[in-house]
Amino acid sequence: MKKKNQDNNQEKPQTPAAPKPTNRDIFVFGRLENDVALPVIRRILKLNQSDPAKPINLYINSSGGNGYNADAIIAVMSQIEAKVNTICLGHALSGACEILAAGTGERSAYEFATLMFHQTLWEADGDITNLEIQAAQGQRFRQAQIEVLHRCTGQSRERIRKDIERDHYLTAHDALEYGLIDKVCAHKKKGRGDKTSANHKGHNQQGPDSIADSMVKAVKQQKIAAASAVKKKSQARARKSK
């Protein structure tokens, strides 16, 4: 009996903790539908949970889409501890532009990127009473857009209300002046004798080449994961057939 109690008091071996992910880059490419927005939100939450002290880099190349999905990404960024650097590569239009402006870390855009914000397109049908309800909701949504852009840019609500009435396009330098971003990533042309490495570790040192490297790595990881999933399915089918 004594020996049994001693065995129970011995410490059980613990499973080692899973290593923290080192890649903290997230890519928002394409329209902001559920298949794009949901993986982005999951990834942001996972990276924040793994290490809230390290910033997350959110690369954007999107024409916008579902306004509620844009609001969901903005809400998550505003509530987590980790800072989120937002970087516009090709274009950030509509809700994607609001996500860019709402970054909680450094907000930047490539020198030749295109940005645009506008009031959300609102469609409604039904009887008169339902149209009145939808019109009120559309006005509330527009007011929320104005408030978000006001807080992110420092521009007055009156100016944003005027600018948001129609498609308001901006260059990267225009966006910097407007307050949508904090920095313009200048296009760098390398000469033959330039041996500067593009593999910078910090976001503030990243240029177009290092961004491309990150994108290539992410695509390779996705391909490897897809191939692994197909292989597992094939093995499972083979076991069933036996």
C-alpha positions in Angstrom: 0.0 0.0 0.0 2.8 2.4 0.9 4.5 1.7 -2.4 1.3 2.5 -4.3 0.9 5.8 -2.6 4.5 6.7 -3.4 3.8 5.9 -7.1 0.7 8.1 -7.1 2.7 11.0 -5.6 5.3 10.9 -8.4 5.0 13.6 -11.0 3.5 12.5 -14.3 5.5 13.3 -17.5 4.2 16.5 -19.1 3.7 16.9 -22.8 6.0 19.6 -24.1 4.3 22.8 -25.2 3.9 23.3 -28.9 6.4 25.7 -30.5 5.1 29.3 -31.1 4.6 30.1 -34.8 7.4 32.3 -36.1 5.6 33.6 -39.2 3.3 36.5 -38.2 2.3 37.5 -41.7 -1.4 37.4 -42.8 -2.6 38.1 -46.3 -6.0 39.6 -47.2 -6.2 39.0 -50.9 -9.5 39.1 -52.8 -13.0 40.3 -51.9 -14.0 40.3 -48.2 -16.4 37.4 -48.3 -16.6 34.7 -45.6 -13.9 32.5 -47.2 -11.4 35.3 -47.0 -12.4 37.1 -43.7 -12.9 34.0 -41.5 -9.3 32.6 -41.9 -7.9 36.0 -41.4 -9.8 36.4 -38.1 -8.8 33.0 -36.9 -5.1 33.6 -37.7 -5.1 37.0 -35.9 -6.6 35.4 -32.8 -4.2 32.5 -32.9 -1.1 34.7 -33.3 -2.3 37.0 -30.5 -2.7 34.0 -28.2 0.7 32.6 -29.0 2.6 35.8 -28.3 0.7 39.0 -27.7 3.9 41.0 -27.3 4.9 40.6 -31.0 3.3 42.6 -33.8 1.3 41.0 -36.6 1.7 42.1 -40.2 -1.5 42.2 -42.2 -0.8 42.6 -46.0 -3.8 43.9 -48.0 -4.6 43.7 -51.7 -8.4 43.8 -51.8 -11.3 45.6 -53.5 -13.5 45.3 -50.4 -16.7 43.4 -50.4 -18.9 42.5 -47.4 -19.0 45.5 -45.1 -19.9 43.4 -42.0 -16.8 41.2 -42.6 -14.6 44.3 -42.8 -16.1 45.5 -39.4 -15.4 42.0 -37.9 -11.7 42.2 -38.8 -11.5 45.8 -37.5 -13.2 44.7 -34.2 -10.8 41.8 -33.7 -7.8 44.1 -34.3 -9.0 46.7 -31.8 -9.6 44.1 -29.0 -6.4 42.1 -29.0 -3.1 42.9 -27.2 -0.8 42.4 -30.2 -0.3 45.4 -32.4 -1.4 44.8 -36.1 0.7 46.5 -38.8 -1.4 47.0 -41.9 0.3 47.2 -45.3 -1.4 47.9 -48.6 0.3 46.3 -51.5 -1.7 46.8 -54.7 -5.0 48.3 -53.7 -7.2 48.7 -50.7 -10.7 49.8 -51.7 -14.0 50.2 -49.7 -14.0 48.1 -46.6 -10.3 47.0 -47.2 -9.3 50.7 -47.0 -11.1 50.9 -43.6 -9.2 47.8 -42.4 -5.9 49.5 -43.5 -6.7 52.7 -41.7 -7.8 50.8 -38.5 -4.4 49.1 -38.0 -3.3 49.3 -34.4 0.4 49.3 -35.3 2.1 51.0 -38.2 -0.1 51.6 -41.2 1.7 51.8 -44.6 1.1 51.5 -48.3 3.3 50.8 -51.3 4.2 54.0 -53.2 2.1 53.1 -56.3 -0.9 51.5 -54.4 -4.4 52.7 -54.9 -6.8 53.4 -51.9 -10.5 54.3 -52.0 -13.3 54.6 -49.5 -17.0 55.3 -50.0 -20.3 54.8 -48.4 -21.5 51.2 -48.5 -23.8 50.2 -51.4 -27.1 49.4 -49.8 -29.9 47.4 -51.4 -33.4 46.9 -50.1 -36.8 45.6 -51.3 -40.2 44.8 -49.9 -43.1 46.9 -48.8 -42.9 50.6 -47.8 -42.5 49.8 -44.1 -39.6 47.4 -44.8 -37.9 50.0 -47.0 -38.1 52.6 -44.2 -36.5 50.1 -41.8 -33.7 49.3 -44.3 -33.1 53.0 -45.0 -32.7 53.7 -41.3 -30.2 50.8 -41.0 -28.3 52.0 -44.0 -28.0 55.5 -42.5 -26.8 53.9 -39.2 -24.2 51.9 -41.0 -22.9 54.9 -42.9 -22.7 56.9 -39.6 -20.6 54.0 -38.2 -18.2 54.2 -41.2 -17.8 58.0 -40.7 -17.1 57.5 -37.0 -14.4 54.8 -37.6 -12.7 56.9 -40.3 -12.9 59.9 -38.0 -11.1 58.1 -35.2 -8.5 56.5 -37.5 -7.6 59.6 -39.5 -8.3 62.5 -37.2 -10.3 64.2 -40.0 -13.5 65.9 -39.0 -16.8 64.1 -39.3 -18.1 66.8 -41.6 -15.2 66.3 -44.0 -15.5 62.5 -44.0 -19.3 62.8 -44.5 -18.7 64.9 -47.6 -15.8 62.7 -48.9 -17.7 59.4 -48.4 -20.6 60.3 -50.5 -18.8 59.2 -53.7 -15.8 57.0 -54.5 -12.9 58.9 -52.9 -9.6 57.7 -54.5 -6.2 58.4 -53.0 -2.6 57.7 -53.9 -0.3 56.5 -51.1 0.9 60.0 -50.6 -2.6 61.4 -50.5 -3.5 58.7 -47.9 -0.5 59.7 -45.8 -1.6 63.4 -45.8 -5.2 62.4 -45.1 -4.2 60.3 -42.1 -5.2 56.9 -43.5 -1.6 55.6 -43.2 1.5 56.5 -41.3 4.2 55.6 -43.9 4.7 55.3 -47.7 6.9 52.3 -48.8 9.0 53.8 -51.6 9.7 51.7 -54.7 13.4 50.7 -54.6 15.4 50.1 -57.8 18.5 48.0 -57.1 21.6 48.7 -59.1 24.1 46.0 -60.2 26.4 46.7 -57.3 23.7 46.7 -54.6 24.1 43.7 -52.5 21.7 44.7 -49.8 19.8 41.6 -48.4 16.1 41.6 -48.7 15.6 39.2 -45.8 15.0 41.8 -43.1 13.5 40.6 -39.8 11.7 43.8 -38.7 8.6 45.2 -40.4 10.0 48.7 -40.5 12.9 47.5 -42.6 10.9 45.5 -45.1 10.9 46.5 -48.8 9.0 45.1 -51.8 11.5 42.2 -52.2 11.1 41.0 -48.6 7.3 41.3 -48.9 7.5 39.1 -52.0 9.6 36.6 -50.2 7.0 36.3 -47.4 4.2 35.8 -50.0 6.2 33.1 -51.8 6.8 31.3 -48.5 3.1 31.5 -47.5 2.0 30.1 -50.9 4.5 27.2 -50.5 3.2 26.4 -47.1 -0.4 26.4 -48.4 0.6 24.0 -51.2 2.4 21.7 -48.8 -0.6 21.6 -46.5 -2.9 20.9 -49.4 -0.7 18.1 -50.7 -0.5 16.6 -47.2 -4.3 16.7 -46.9 -4.8 14.9 -50.2 -2.2 12.3 -49.2 -4.0 11.6 -45.9 -7.4 11.2 -47.7 -5.8 8.8 -50.2 -4.3 6.7 -47.3 -7.7 6.7 -45.5 -9.5 5.5 -48.6 -6.9 2.8 -49.1 -7.4 1.5 -45.6 -11.1 1.4 -46.0 -10.9 -0.6 -49.2 -8.7 -3.2 -47.5 
